[in-house]
Amino acid sequence: MRSRQDRWIPARAAHTPSAVDLVLISSVESRRWLKRFGKPDEVRESPKGRLEPVKIGGATIGRAVFVPGWRWATSLQPIVKTKSCDAPNFQYHKPEDRIIPTASMPICAGLLLDQEAGVTTNATKSSGEAQAKRLERVYEELAKLLREPGVASRLRTPPDRNEWSAMQTLGHMTEMIPYWLNHCRALIAATGTPPTFGRTHGSPERLTGIAHGATADPDALLGQLHEEVRAAASVIRQLSIAERGKRGISTERGEMTVAEVIGSFIVDHAEEHLAQVQITLRA
């Protein structure tokens, strides 16, 4: 049992916008402990999930990580041999999570939940809002960067012989966001066997986007990127859980859901190129 003096301090990790660490400070009998979920005492793996327990001040607190498709019946029941959890749960759900219990009552992100024993939950993580916000932040940071004094003279200068200039990178971003979003639409519309999707570095549309960036007007290209980000963020927010869960076969990474395609090929990809442009223009 936690002491009344215990404190939970959520702290957003710097290396990834979606990662949340939890610092635990416990004060019991004039003694204090500080531990982080980033270094759990152990990791308990299960299909489509894992539990990372941290022991502190005589108590055990665990961080559970579930990917879409996690269900008690298929992920834990075969291991623990019970139809539901035998222990009561006191839970905190991260802002980008949605957990839907069998009673079909959605639990709001950021909510504290006191759950009795015998209730099962299934993970149907919906991070559309978080993904949309991350993508919008990429544009905001790029727009702010391009307004910095002295940047205009370096927009078309690559940092090295075999690297892109900032404008070429922006041209690629303007092309790749709708490109991968169209693939997501195709996966959602597909029936039967999950379709195969992907492209190579030499794909014509990819090269065209890079070439367009090399010669485009900076303000016009930034405006075009703004429109692509705005349109993509709107679509990402409106996708249902079922749509985000549709699958396809990536020629590069194998089976992926629509949510994973958005996360990897659009949002993560855009953030990587934001960092690339920042290094190029501030070098």
C-alpha positions in Angstrom: 0.0 0.0 0.0 1.3 3.5 -0.9 2.0 6.0 1.9 0.0 9.2 1.9 3.3 10.9 1.3 4.1 9.1 -1.9 4.1 11.2 -5.0 3.8 10.3 -8.7 5.4 12.7 -11.0 4.8 12.2 -14.8 7.7 13.4 -16.9 7.7 13.5 -20.7 10.9 12.0 -22.0 12.9 14.2 -24.3 13.9 11.6 -26.9 10.5 10.8 -28.2 7.3 13.0 -28.1 5.1 10.0 -27.3 7.1 8.4 -24.5 6.1 9.0 -20.9 8.3 8.0 -18.0 7.0 8.0 -14.4 9.2 9.1 -11.5 8.2 7.4 -8.2 9.1 9.0 -4.9 8.1 7.1 -1.8 8.4 8.3 1.8 7.9 5.6 4.4 9.2 5.6 8.0 11.5 8.5 7.3 13.1 6.7 4.4 12.9 7.9 0.8 13.2 6.0 -2.5 13.3 7.4 -6.1 12.9 5.0 -9.1 11.9 5.4 -12.7 9.9 3.1 -15.0 12.7 3.6 -17.5 14.6 1.0 -15.4 12.1 -1.5 -14.2 13.0 -4.3 -11.8 11.9 -6.9 -14.4 10.0 -7.2 -17.7 7.2 -9.7 -18.0 6.4 -10.4 -21.7 3.1 -11.6 -23.0 1.7 -11.8 -26.6 1.1 -8.2 -27.7 2.1 -6.7 -24.4 4.5 -6.5 -21.5 4.5 -5.5 -17.8 7.3 -3.5 -16.2 7.1 -3.7 -12.4 8.9 -1.3 -10.1 9.3 -2.1 -6.4 9.4 0.9 -4.2 8.7 1.5 -0.5 7.2 -1.9 0.1 4.9 -1.6 -2.9 5.0 -2.9 -6.5 3.8 -0.6 -9.2 3.7 -1.7 -12.8 3.7 0.0 -16.2 1.7 -2.1 -18.7 2.3 -1.6 -22.5 -0.3 -3.2 -24.8 -0.3 -3.0 -28.6 -3.5 -3.1 -30.6 -5.1 -6.5 -30.5 -4.1 -7.3 -26.9 -6.9 -9.2 -25.1 -7.0 -10.9 -21.8 -8.4 -14.0 -23.4 -5.6 -14.5 -25.9 -2.6 -12.8 -24.2 -2.8 -13.6 -20.5 -5.5 -16.2 -20.0 -3.3 -19.0 -21.5 -0.5 -18.0 -19.1 -2.3 -17.3 -15.8 -5.2 -19.7 -16.4 -8.0 -17.4 -15.3 -10.8 -15.8 -17.3 -10.1 -12.3 -15.9 -7.7 -10.5 -13.6 -8.0 -11.8 -10.0 -6.5 -8.6 -8.5 -8.0 -5.1 -8.3 -6.4 -2.5 -10.5 -5.7 1.2 -10.0 -4.7 2.6 -13.4 -3.6 5.8 -15.1 -4.0 6.0 -18.9 -1.5 8.0 -20.9 -3.0 10.9 -23.0 -2.8 9.0 -26.3 -4.3 5.7 -25.0 -7.8 4.4 -25.2 -8.8 1.2 -23.3 -12.2 -0.2 -23.8 -13.5 -2.7 -21.2 -15.9 -5.5 -22.0 -18.7 -3.3 -20.8 -18.1 -1.1 -23.9 -17.5 2.0 -21.8 -14.6 4.0 -23.2 -12.2 5.3 -20.7 -10.9 8.8 -21.3 -7.2 9.5 -21.9 -5.5 10.8 -18.8 -8.1 9.2 -16.5 -7.4 7.4 -13.2 -9.3 4.1 -13.1 -10.0 2.0 -10.0 -11.0 -1.3 -11.4 -12.4 -4.2 -9.4 -11.1 -7.8 -9.8 -12.9 -9.9 -12.4 -13.2 -7.1 -15.1 -11.4 -7.7 -18.4 -10.0 -5.1 -20.7 -8.8 -5.1 -24.3 -6.3 -2.8 -25.8 -7.5 -0.8 -28.8 -4.9 1.9 -28.7 -6.0 5.0 -30.7 -3.3 7.6 -30.9 -4.7 9.4 -33.9 -4.9 12.7 -32.0 -1.3 12.3 -30.7 -0.1 11.5 -34.2 -1.9 14.5 -35.7 -0.5 16.8 -33.1 3.1 15.6 -33.7 2.7 16.1 -37.5 1.3 19.6 -37.0 4.2 20.4 -34.7 6.7 19.4 -37.5 5.2 22.1 -39.7 5.1 24.7 -36.9 8.8 24.1 -36.2 9.7 24.2 -39.9 7.8 27.4 -40.4 9.5 29.0 -37.4 12.9 27.9 -38.6 12.5 29.3 -42.0 11.7 32.7 -40.5 15.0 32.9 -38.7 17.4 35.6 -39.8 20.0 34.4 -42.4 18.3 31.1 -43.2 17.1 32.1 -46.7 20.6 32.2 -48.1 21.2 28.6 -47.0 18.0 26.9 -48.2 19.4 25.5 -51.4 22.8 24.6 -50.1 23.3 20.9 -49.2 25.5 20.3 -46.2 27.5 17.7 -48.1 27.9 16.5 -51.7 25.6 13.4 -51.2 23.0 15.1 -49.0 19.8 17.1 -49.7 19.4 20.8 -49.3 16.7 22.0 -46.9 14.5 22.8 -49.9 14.9 19.3 -51.4 13.9 17.8 -48.0 10.9 20.1 -47.9 10.0 19.0 -51.4 10.2 15.3 -50.4 8.1 15.9 -47.3 5.4 17.6 -49.3 5.2 14.6 -51.6 5.7 11.8 -49.1 2.9 12.7 -46.7 0.0 12.4 -49.2 1.8 9.4 -50.8 1.7 7.3 -47.6 -1.7 8.6 -46.7 -3.1 7.3 -50.0 -1.6 3.9 -49.2 -3.4 4.0 -45.9 -6.7 4.7 -47.8 -6.0 1.7 -50.0 -5.3 -0.6 -47.0 -8.6 0.6 -45.4 -10.6 -0.1 -48.6 -9.0 -3.5 -49.3 -10.9 -6.7 -48.7 -9.6 -10.2 -48.4 -5.8 -10.8 -48.3 -3.9 -7.8 -47.0 -2.3 -5.9 -50.0 1.4 -5.4 -50.5 2.6 -1.8 -50.5 5.8 0.2 -50.6 8.4 1.8 -52.9 12.1 2.2 -53.5 14.4 5.2 -53.2 14.3 5.5 -56.9 10.6 5.7 -57.3 9.7 8.4 -59.8 7.2 10.3 -57.6 9.8 10.4 -54.8 12.5 11.8 -57.1 10.0 14.3 -58.6 9.2 15.7 -55.1 12.9 16.2 -54.3 13.5 17.9 -57.7 10.5 20.1 -57.2 11.9 21.3 -53.8 15.2 22.2 -55.4 13.6 24.8 -57.6 10.4 25.8 -55.8 9.7 29.2 -54.2 10.3 28.7 -50.4 7.1 30.5 -49.3 5.0 28.6 -51.9 6.5 25.2 -50.9 6.0 25.9 -47.2 2.4 26.8 -48.0 1.9 23.6 -49.9 3.4 21.6 -47.0 1.1 23.4 -44.6 -1.9 22.2 -46.7 -0.7 18.6 -46.9 -0.1 18.5 -43.1 -3.5 20.1 -42.4 -5.3 17.6 -44.7 -3.4 14.6 -43.3 -3.9 15.6 -39.7 -7.7 15.9 -40.3 -7.8 12.4 -41.9 -5.7 10.9 -39.1 -8.0 12.3 -36.4 -11.1 11.0 -38.1 -10.0 7.4 -38.6 -11.9 4.8 -36.6 -10.3 2.1 -34.5 -11.3 -0.4 -37.1 -9.7 1.6 -39.9 -6.5 2.1 -38.0 -6.3 -1.6 -37.4 -6.6 -2.6 -41.1 -3.4 -4.3 -42.3 -1.1 -4.5 -45.3 2.3 -6.1 -46.2 5.1 -3.5 -46.4 7.9 -4.5 -48.8 10.3 -3.1 -46.3 8.9 -4.1 -42.9 6.4 -6.9 -43.4 2.9 -6.8 -41.9 1.8 -3.4 -40.6 -1.5 -1.8 -39.5 -2.7 1.6 -40.9 -1.8 3.1 -37.5 1.7 1.8 -37.8 2.1 3.1 -41.3 1.0 6.5 -40.2 3.3 6.4 -37.2 6.4 5.1 -39.1 6.1 6.4 -42.6 4.4 9.7 -42.0 4.9 11.0 -38.5 8.2 9.5 -37.5 9.5 10.2 -41.0 8.4 13.8 -40.9 10.1 14.3 -37.5 13.3 12.8 -38.9 13.3 15.2 -41.8 12.6 18.1 -39.4 15.7 17.2 -37.5 17.6 16.9 -40.8 16.5 20.5 -41.9 17.4 21.9 -38.5 20.9 20.5 -38.7 21.3 21.6 -42.3 20.2 25.2 -41.7 21.9 25.7 -38.3 25.2 24.1 -39.1 
